[in-house]
């Protein structure tokens, strides 16, 4: 009987685990910052110095 319980636990984890990961990734994707191209270029230029090295 305990063998069936362990098998059921593994099956449950195999089904629920990927669904939990999917929900977490989906929430992270929905929470990203969206900006116009001009704003993104300005932020990218601000991240580097005149000599091309990162600040």
VEXKEVEX-995672 format. One record per residue: x, y, z of N, C-alpha, C in turn. Coordinates in steps of 0.001 Angstrom, whole numbers, always signed. Layout:
% VEXKEVEX-995672
@nxx->X | nyy->Y | nzz->Z | caxx->X | cayy->Y | cazz->Z | cxx->X | cyy->Y | czz->Z $
...
***
This chain:
% VEXKEVEX-995672
@nxx->+819 | nyy->-1186 | nzz->+0 | caxx->+0 | cayy->+0 | cazz->+0 | cxx->+867 | cyy->+1255 | czz->+0 $
@nxx->+1991 | nyy->+1247 | nzz->+721 | caxx->+2828 | cayy->+2444 | cazz->+757 | cxx->+3508 | cyy->+2685 | czz->-594 $
@nxx->+3745 | nyy->+1612 | nzz->-1348 | caxx->+4323 | cayy->+1767 | cazz->-2689 | cxx->+3386 | cyy->+2537 | czz->-3602 $
@nxx->+2092 | nyy->+2263 | nzz->-3485 | caxx->+1108 | cayy->+2990 | cazz->-4288 | cxx->+1041 | cyy->+4456 | czz->-3863 $
@nxx->+1196 | nyy->+4714 | nzz->-2579 | caxx->+1188 | cayy->+6094 | cazz->-2091 | cxx->+2380 | cyy->+6881 | czz->-2606 $
@nxx->+3546 | nyy->+6245 | nzz->-2613 | caxx->+4746 | cayy->+6907 | cazz->-3128 | cxx->+4592 | cyy->+7170 | czz->-4622 $
@nxx->+4063 | nyy->+6196 | nzz->-5349 | caxx->+3830 | cayy->+6371 | cazz->-6782 | cxx->+2853 | cyy->+7514 | czz->-7034 $
@nxx->+1789 | nyy->+7571 | nzz->-6260 | caxx->+803 | cayy->+8640 | cazz->-6404 | cxx->+1429 | cyy->+10004 | czz->-6097 $
@nxx->+2298 | nyy->+10050 | nzz->-5103 | caxx->+2986 | cayy->+11295 | cazz->-4770 | cxx->+3866 | cyy->+11759 | czz->-5929 $
@nxx->+4613 | nyy->+10849 | nzz->-6534 | caxx->+5459 | cayy->+11209 | cazz->-7673 | cxx->+4630 | cyy->+11668 | czz->-8867 $
@nxx->+3527 | nyy->+11001 | nzz->-9121 | caxx->+2655 | cayy->+11406 | cazz->-10228 | cxx->+2084 | cyy->+12793 | czz->-9956 $
@nxx->+1670 | nyy->+13034 | nzz->-8739 | caxx->+1125 | cayy->+14338 | cazz->-8375 | cxx->+2179 | cyy->+15435 | czz->-8548 $
@nxx->+3402 | nyy->+15186 | nzz->-8098 | caxx->+4478 | cayy->+16161 | cazz->-8272 | cxx->+4819 | cyy->+16367 | czz->-9745 $
@nxx->+4753 | nyy->+15301 | nzz->-10532 | caxx->+5057 | cayy->+15410 | cazz->-11959 | cxx->+4019 | cyy->+16247 | czz->-12692 $
@nxx->+2800 | nyy->+16274 | nzz->-12209 | caxx->+1747 | cayy->+17054 | cazz->-12856 | cxx->+1700 | cyy->+18472 | czz->-12295 $
@nxx->+1788 | nyy->+18620 | nzz->-10993 | caxx->+1626 | cayy->+19925 | cazz->-10356 | cxx->+2892 | cyy->+20777 | czz->-10495 $
@nxx->+4063 | nyy->+20179 | nzz->-10434 | caxx->+5318 | cayy->+20927 | cazz->-10505 | cxx->+5436 | cyy->+21807 | czz->-11741 $
@nxx->+5274 | nyy->+21257 | nzz->-12937 | caxx->+5355 | cayy->+22102 | cazz->-14136 | cxx->+4278 | cyy->+23181 | czz->-14182 $
@nxx->+3109 | nyy->+22898 | nzz->-13672 | caxx->+2054 | cayy->+23914 | cazz->-13657 | cxx->+2421 | cyy->+25075 | czz->-12742 $
@nxx->+3021 | nyy->+24776 | nzz->-11604 | caxx->+3455 | cayy->+25836 | cazz->-10690 | cxx->+4549 | cyy->+26674 | czz->-11350 $
@nxx->+5509 | nyy->+26025 | nzz->-12003 | caxx->+6555 | cayy->+26764 | cazz->-12701 | cxx->+5971 | cyy->+27638 | czz->-13805 $
@nxx->+4998 | nyy->+27125 | nzz->-14540 | caxx->+4353 | cayy->+27893 | cazz->-15606 | cxx->+3696 | cyy->+29150 | czz->-15044 $
@nxx->+2987 | nyy->+29011 | nzz->-13946 | caxx->+2307 | cayy->+30161 | cazz->-13343 | cxx->+3329 | cyy->+31188 | czz->-12867 $
@nxx->+4411 | nyy->+30746 | nzz->-12250 | caxx->+5432 | cayy->+31678 | cazz->-11764 | cxx->+6094 | cyy->+32437 | czz->-12911 $
@nxx->+6419 | nyy->+31745 | nzz->-13990 | caxx->+7036 | cayy->+32405 | cazz->-15140 | cxx->+6049 | cyy->+33358 | czz->-15794 $
@nxx->+4805 | nyy->+32964 | nzz->-15871 | caxx->+3778 | cayy->+33823 | cazz->-16478 | cxx->+3597 | cyy->+35112 | czz->-15672 $
@nxx->+3597 | nyy->+35012 | nzz->-14353 | caxx->+3469 | cayy->+36202 | cazz->-13507 | cxx->+4676 | cyy->+37119 | czz->-13669 $
@nxx->+5862 | nyy->+36540 | nzz->-13794 | caxx->+7059 | cayy->+37352 | cazz->-13983 | cxx->+7012 | cyy->+38070 | czz->-15328 $
@nxx->+6521 | nyy->+37398 | nzz->-16349 | caxx->+6421 | cayy->+38009 | cazz->-17670 | cxx->+5432 | cyy->+39166 | czz->-17660 $
@nxx->+4337 | nyy->+39021 | nzz->-16968 | caxx->+3324 | cayy->+40069 | cazz->-16927 | cxx->+3768 | cyy->+41272 | czz->-16110 $
@nxx->+4806 | nyy->+41112 | nzz->-15295 | caxx->+5251 | cayy->+42173 | cazz->-14397 | cxx->+6433 | cyy->+42966 | czz->-14957 $
@nxx->+6797 | nyy->+42754 | nzz->-16209 | caxx->+7973 | cayy->+43434 | cazz->-16755 | cxx->+7659 | cyy->+44879 | czz->-17120 $
@nxx->+8709 | nyy->+45682 | nzz->-17143 | caxx->+8575 | cayy->+47087 | cazz->-17513 | cxx->+8543 | cyy->+47204 | czz->-19034 $
@nxx->+7617 | nyy->+47987 | nzz->-19536 | caxx->+7512 | cayy->+48228 | cazz->-20972 | cxx->+7790 | cyy->+49703 | czz->-21197 $
@nxx->+8689 | nyy->+49987 | nzz->-22149 | caxx->+9010 | cayy->+51381 | cazz->-22431 | cxx->+9156 | cyy->+51573 | czz->-23932 $
@nxx->+9105 | nyy->+52832 | nzz->-24338 | caxx->+9281 | cayy->+53149 | cazz->-25749 | cxx->+10725 | cyy->+52899 | czz->-26153 $
@nxx->+10949 | nyy->+52737 | nzz->-27445 | caxx->+12294 | cayy->+52460 | cazz->-27946 | cxx->+13264 | cyy->+53584 | czz->-27588 $
@nxx->+12826 | nyy->+54825 | nzz->-27705 | caxx->+13699 | cayy->+55957 | cazz->-27403 | cxx->+14137 | cyy->+55934 | czz->-25935 $
@nxx->+13209 | nyy->+55620 | nzz->-25061 | caxx->+13547 | cayy->+55539 | cazz->-23636 | cxx->+14527 | cyy->+54402 | czz->-23364 $
@nxx->+14331 | nyy->+53270 | nzz->-24023 | caxx->+15222 | cayy->+52126 | cazz->-23830 | cxx->+16631 | cyy->+52450 | czz->-24321 $
@nxx->+16727 | nyy->+53145 | nzz->-25457 | caxx->+18048 | cayy->+53524 | cazz->-25959 | cxx->+18733 | cyy->+54507 | czz->-25015 $
@nxx->+17983 | nyy->+55432 | nzz->-24448 | caxx->+18555 | cayy->+56396 | cazz->-23509 | cxx->+19078 | cyy->+55685 | czz->-22262 $
@nxx->+18318 | nyy->+54731 | nzz->-21761 | caxx->+18755 | cayy->+53971 | cazz->-20582 | cxx->+19989 | cyy->+53147 | czz->-20916 $
@nxx->+20030 | nyy->+52548 | nzz->-22105 | caxx->+21188 | cayy->+51742 | cazz->-22497 | cxx->+22432 | cyy->+52613 | czz->-22641 $
@nxx->+22294 | nyy->+53807 | nzz->-23181 | caxx->+23450 | cayy->+54705 | cazz->-23312 | cxx->+23943 | cyy->+55162 | czz->-21944 $
@nxx->+23040 | nyy->+55329 | nzz->-21018 | caxx->+23414 | cayy->+55780 | cazz->-19682 | cxx->+24194 | cyy->+54698 | czz->-18933 $
@nxx->+24003 | nyy->+53410 | nzz->-19317 | caxx->+24685 | cayy->+52303 | cazz->-18642 | cxx->+26150 | cyy->+52181 | czz->-19032 $
@nxx->+26576 | nyy->+52801 | nzz->-20141 | caxx->+27960 | cayy->+52671 | cazz->-20583 | cxx->+28614 | cyy->+54037 | czz->-20618 $
@nxx->+29916 | nyy->+54054 | nzz->-20419 | caxx->+30664 | cayy->+55306 | cazz->-20459 | cxx->+31092 | cyy->+55634 | czz->-21878 $
@nxx->+31837 | nyy->+56728 | nzz->-22032 | caxx->+32301 | cayy->+57150 | cazz->-23350 | cxx->+33314 | cyy->+56181 | czz->-23942 $
@nxx->+34070 | nyy->+55497 | nzz->-23093 | caxx->+35086 | cayy->+54569 | cazz->-23583 | cxx->+34539 | cyy->+53162 | czz->-23800 $
@nxx->+33237 | nyy->+52957 | nzz->-23654 | caxx->+32619 | cayy->+51663 | cazz->-23909 | cxx->+32581 | cyy->+50734 | czz->-22715 $
@nxx->+33202 | nyy->+51137 | nzz->-21609 | caxx->+33170 | cayy->+50279 | cazz->-20419 | cxx->+31915 | cyy->+50547 | czz->-19625 $
@nxx->+31471 | nyy->+49519 | nzz->-18934 | caxx->+30282 | cayy->+49672 | cazz->-18083 | cxx->+30617 | cyy->+50495 | czz->-16866 $
@nxx->+29648 | nyy->+51229 | nzz->-16410 | caxx->+29834 | cayy->+52022 | cazz->-15189 | cxx->+29519 | cyy->+51203 | czz->-13983 $
***
